[in-house]
Amino acid sequence: MRRRHHFHIDHAGHSISVTVQTGHTSIVEVLVDGKETGYATTPHDRPVAVTVELPSDPPAPVAVHVTPGPGMPRCFFAAPPDAEHQVMSPRHY
């Protein structure tokens, strides 16, 4: 059975949202300021990292790390140069 989980964080004036659809193959979609900028699939509960760019001058690369399971998915955000992982807040809607 597939379920959708939503996560969100604001960083440097940009809105980063992640949707994780769990199932036999997990699907991860990353939106920056409402536009899809990253997409990945991973089998079962394997972790996946999606690198996207923030629309700034120059574009700033950031990464979203997703662990689809077991249990509830977890989502972390990392922005170089410090690349310290921040927990993304779950959104219920």
C-alpha positions in Angstrom: 0.0 0.0 0.0 1.4 3.4 -1.0 1.3 6.4 1.4 2.5 10.0 0.9 4.5 11.9 3.5 5.3 15.6 3.2 8.2 17.5 4.7 9.1 21.2 4.6 11.9 23.7 5.6 12.7 27.3 4.8 16.3 28.1 3.9 17.9 31.4 2.7 14.5 32.8 1.7 13.5 29.7 -0.2 10.8 27.1 0.5 11.9 23.5 0.2 9.2 20.8 0.2 9.6 17.1 -0.1 7.0 14.4 -0.8 7.9 10.8 -0.1 5.7 8.1 -1.5 6.4 4.8 0.2 5.8 1.3 -1.2 7.8 -1.4 -2.9 9.6 1.4 -4.7 9.8 4.7 -2.8 9.5 7.9 -4.8 11.0 11.2 -3.6 10.0 14.6 -5.2 11.7 17.8 -4.2 10.1 21.2 -4.8 12.0 24.5 -4.4 9.7 27.6 -4.3 6.8 25.4 -5.6 8.7 24.1 -8.7 9.8 20.4 -9.0 13.6 20.5 -9.1 14.5 17.0 -8.0 13.2 13.4 -8.3 14.5 10.0 -7.2 13.3 6.5 -6.7 14.7 3.9 -4.3 13.8 0.2 -3.7 12.0 -0.5 -0.5 13.5 1.4 2.5 16.9 2.3 1.2 18.1 5.8 1.9 18.5 8.2 -1.0 20.0 11.7 -1.4 18.7 14.2 -3.9 20.8 17.2 -4.8 19.1 20.3 -6.2 20.0 24.0 -6.7 18.4 27.0 -5.0 17.6 29.7 -7.6 20.1 32.3 -6.4 23.0 34.1 -8.0 25.1 32.0 -8.3 22.8 28.9 -7.9 23.5 27.2 -4.5 23.5 23.4 -4.4 21.7 21.8 -1.5 20.9 18.2 -0.7 17.9 16.4 0.8 18.5 13.0 2.5 15.5 10.7 2.8 15.2 7.4 4.7 11.8 6.0 3.6 11.6 3.4 6.4 11.2 1.2 8.2 8.3 3.0 9.9 7.7 6.6 9.3 10.0 8.3 6.7 12.7 10.7 7.8 13.9 13.7 5.9 17.1 15.8 6.4 18.3 19.0 4.7 22.0 19.9 4.1 23.4 23.1 2.6 27.1 23.4 1.9 29.6 24.6 3.0 28.7 23.5 6.6 26.5 20.6 5.3 25.1 20.1 8.8 21.9 18.0 8.5 18.7 19.7 9.7 15.6 17.7 10.3 12.8 18.7 7.9 9.4 19.1 9.6 6.6 16.8 8.6 3.5 18.4 7.1 0.1 16.8 7.5 -2.2 17.5 4.6 
